[in-house]
Amino acid sequence: MKKKILFLDRDGTIIREPHDFQIDTLEKVSFLPYVITSLAQLVQAGYELVMVTNQDGLGTPVLPWEHFNPPQQFMLDILAGEGISFLEICIDEHYAHEDHPNRKPGTGMILPLLQKYDIDLGASYVVGDRKTDAKLAENFGCASLTIKDALSNDGDATLTDMPAPPTVHFTNWQDLARWVLAQK
């Protein structure tokens, strides 16, 4: 049976993105409202989750692994406690100026998954908060959903000029989950 996948961005989508763009301490981990209950509903409905995140400079002095890992594991442990786990976690550490094919919106992190799993792209979504997430969806032929939390850092300034494919915009996880579940 083909897998229905939610390709989820992390910062600004699952957890709030701080103004310095670095979730490098436990104190900076703050979940978006209703993300946990919504993801639990979507998993229960048969969706599998893949995290796809850009983490600029991961493994360098800008964001050492020892600063990244505790908040990441804390987030994963809380989600796992609610029955939410990830089929795969894809992290790209390159900077935007490096133009690396793995960095979103490049498909380098996704292409191996398309070969490894039988994915129903027509029933799968990229969920993120930035234009790069929507462009990733376009680049590998999946629909795009955006979530914009008022308390997260607004790194894109506006999402009004989102690229194709048509992107459905949400201001909260409850509405996003209801919409996805109604698409069956």
C-alpha positions in Angstrom: 0.0 0.0 0.0 1.3 3.5 -0.9 2.3 5.7 2.0 0.6 9.0 2.7 3.3 11.3 4.0 3.4 14.7 5.7 6.8 16.2 4.9 7.1 18.5 7.9 9.4 21.5 8.3 10.5 21.8 11.9 11.2 25.4 12.9 8.1 27.6 12.6 6.0 24.6 11.7 6.2 22.1 14.6 8.0 24.4 17.1 8.2 28.1 17.1 11.2 29.7 15.4 12.9 32.3 17.7 14.1 35.6 16.4 17.7 34.4 16.3 16.7 31.5 14.1 18.6 29.0 16.3 16.9 26.5 18.6 20.0 25.7 20.5 18.7 25.5 24.1 15.8 23.6 25.7 14.4 27.0 26.7 13.8 27.8 23.1 11.6 24.7 22.4 8.0 25.9 22.2 5.4 23.9 20.3 2.9 25.6 18.1 -0.6 25.4 19.6 -2.4 22.1 18.9 0.4 20.7 16.8 0.7 17.6 19.0 -3.0 16.7 19.0 -3.3 17.5 15.3 -0.3 15.4 14.4 -1.7 12.5 16.6 -5.0 12.7 14.6 -3.2 12.7 11.3 -1.0 9.7 12.3 -4.1 7.9 13.5 -5.7 8.5 10.1 -2.8 6.8 8.4 -0.3 9.6 7.6 3.4 9.0 8.2 5.7 11.8 9.1 9.0 12.9 7.6 10.9 15.8 9.0 12.6 17.9 6.4 14.5 20.8 7.9 17.3 23.2 7.0 19.7 23.9 9.9 22.2 26.5 8.7 25.7 25.7 9.9 24.8 22.6 11.9 28.0 21.0 13.1 30.0 24.2 12.9 30.7 26.7 15.7 27.5 28.6 14.6 25.4 25.6 15.6 27.4 22.8 17.2 25.8 19.4 17.4 26.0 19.5 21.2 23.7 22.5 21.1 21.3 21.2 18.5 20.9 17.6 19.8 19.3 18.3 23.3 16.4 20.5 22.0 15.9 18.1 19.0 15.8 15.1 21.2 13.5 16.8 23.7 11.1 17.7 21.0 11.2 14.1 19.6 10.7 12.6 23.1 7.6 14.8 23.8 6.1 13.8 20.4 6.9 10.1 20.9 5.1 10.3 24.3 2.0 11.2 22.4 2.4 8.4 19.8 4.0 10.6 17.2 7.2 9.4 15.5 8.9 10.1 12.2 9.5 7.6 9.4 12.6 9.6 8.5 14.3 12.8 9.7 16.2 14.7 7.0 18.4 17.6 8.1 20.4 19.8 5.8 23.2 21.8 7.4 24.2 23.9 4.4 23.8 27.7 4.1 21.6 29.2 1.4 24.5 30.8 -0.4 26.1 27.3 -0.9 23.2 26.4 -3.2 23.5 22.7 -2.2 20.9 20.3 -3.8 20.0 18.9 -0.3 19.0 22.3 1.0 15.3 23.1 0.6 13.9 23.9 -1.8 16.3 21.4 -3.5 15.1 17.8 -3.5 18.3 16.1 -2.5 16.9 15.1 0.9 13.7 13.8 -0.6 14.8 11.9 -3.7 16.2 8.9 -1.8 12.9 8.6 0.1 11.0 8.6 -3.2 13.1 5.6 -4.2 13.0 3.9 -0.8 9.2 4.1 -0.2 6.1 3.7 -2.3 4.7 7.2 -1.7 1.3 8.4 -2.8 2.3 11.9 -3.8 -1.3 12.8 -4.6 -2.3 12.2 -1.0 0.9 13.6 0.6 1.8 17.2 1.6 4.7 19.3 2.4 3.8 21.4 5.5 5.9 24.4 6.3 6.0 28.1 7.0 8.2 29.4 4.2 8.3 29.8 0.5 11.2 27.3 0.4 8.8 24.6 1.7 6.2 25.3 -0.9 8.9 25.3 -3.6 10.1 22.0 -2.3 6.6 20.6 -2.8 6.5 22.0 -6.3 10.0 20.5 -7.1 9.0 16.9 -6.4 5.4 17.0 -7.3 3.5 17.2 -4.0 0.9 19.6 -2.7 1.9 22.4 -0.3 0.3 23.5 3.0 1.6 26.5 5.0 1.1 27.2 8.6 1.9 30.7 10.0 2.0 31.1 13.7 1.8 34.7 14.8 4.4 34.2 17.6 7.1 32.6 15.4 9.8 34.6 13.7 8.6 35.7 10.3 11.6 35.0 8.2 9.8 35.3 4.9 8.0 38.6 5.8 5.1 37.6 3.5 3.6 34.4 2.1 1.4 36.1 -0.4 3.6 35.4 -3.4 3.9 31.7 -2.8 5.0 29.7 -5.8 2.9 27.0 -7.6 1.6 24.4 -6.9 -1.4 26.1 -5.2 -0.7 26.3 -1.5 -3.4 26.2 1.1 -2.7 28.6 4.0 -3.6 28.0 7.6 -3.1 30.0 10.8 -3.5 27.0 13.1 -2.9 23.3 13.3 -6.5 22.4 14.1 -7.7 23.9 10.8 -4.9 22.3 8.9 -5.6 18.8 10.3 -9.4 19.1 9.7 -8.7 20.2 6.1 -6.3 17.3 5.4 -8.6 14.7 7.0 -11.5 16.0 4.8 -9.4 15.3 1.6 -9.8 11.5 2.0 
